[in-house]
Amino acid sequence: MMSSEVIDILFNPWVRTLIGLCLIGVVFGGAMVVVWFERKLSGDIQFRLGPKYVGPFGMFQLVADAIKLMTKEDLIPSKADRLLFVSAPIVLMGSVFLMLVAIPFGAVFVNGVEYPIVGTEMDISILYIEAVSSISIIGAFMYAYSSNNKYSLLGAFRNFARMIGYEVPLGITIVSVAIMVGSLNIVEIAQAQSPIWFIFLQPLGFIVFFIALMADMGRLPFDQNESEEELVAGWITEYTGMRFGLGFFAEYIHLILGSMLVVLLFLGGWNLPSFLTNVTILGIFLPTLFYLLKVALVILTIIMLRWAVPRFRIDQVVDLSWKRLLPLSLLNLGWAIMLGIYLGM
Amino acid sequence: MVSEMVGIIEGIIFLIVALVLISFAILSVVTRDIVRAALALIISMFTVAAVYIMLNAQFLGVVQILVYVGAIGVLILFAVMLTKKTMGRENNDQ
């Protein structure tokens, strides 16, 4: 009785639109929480206090920052390429939002039947995510090139060298996961890890994927495009106000979505034992909660790695990708094929 | 009636997509700024993906984005950055 009503409500197009809008809100709110969390944790690691005046524990510091960014003068350097300067944030944010469409945010179990919370469920969603996430580098390039600044251009140059290197092992590890599942649908990949997470079946693949993803997101051991100490702020040097804010925010949303991808591909997604999900009230909230908890743990790890590992030189980064990660990812691909075909897993 | 409406809407969307595709393809040939030419080429390739998806070839469309925008477009931009040219607007003497 109850299940059919719930399903009707879930599949109503207006409700789905509302859910989609809520998901965008969740991601933006999540990005704000992550920024706050990163500042606070960085402060802790460096024996500082971090933000503490705005709101409880400085929680609303980012709101204050956003107000400040929005009230700033909208500055465009006189020798900048105006058209590219203005459209760069749109391209960068657009890439992030396109990724958002296909990434599941958890699942609702109604009477033991699973309904993933996802904008659009497609057969090739992992390929789609990989494809649209590669647009973000063009956005970053437009940021850097249009500012007409040497530091920006150097940052963009390093960004290119890094991204070209790391897209390859990233793609190969994704392929090796897809081979084991026999599907490119990210929901099916998450469901396939119901008994054993893929991190245990492909530990090598997890390591390669995690490192390549950190490089893809430009997190600290790999933030050569920004490297504050040498390049002022790299690709984003000439930007102020909300255009800077959007670039900054896009990086954090990318961080959240990337962590979701790690959890979905290697850390078991939202799967829980069925005796938990068959209980009505638990089945509605627990899997999503469990999934988001794992995402938070991955984000925590990435933030802590920021202060544990110093930034690599650009030649070391390129070296790591082509000489170390690429052979390792190929090895993992062979391992995945062996497991998938010969053991029938 | 409904199917007719759908057909008309599809035709309008295709018209817009095709116009964008052709105009950016022409722009990538005639523009003098080499980086803008590369970016216009990337946009036209992206629009080709939209055409594929409208023809119900979703896989081909996504692969088009992955290969032509994500890989070839980026490589073209990378190659452009290796050329010697003054950046940004003309007549800057940085």
Interface residues (C-beta under 8 A of the other chain):
Chain A: K79 A80 D81 L83 L84 M122 D123 I124 L127 Y128 E130 A131 V132 S134 I135 I137 I138 F141 M142 Y145 S146 N148 K150 L153 A156 F157 F160 A161 M163 I164 E167
Chain B: D33 V35 R36 L39 I42 Q58 F59 V62 V63 I65 L66 V69 G70 A71 G73 V74 L75 L77 F78 M81 M87 G88 R89 N92 Q94
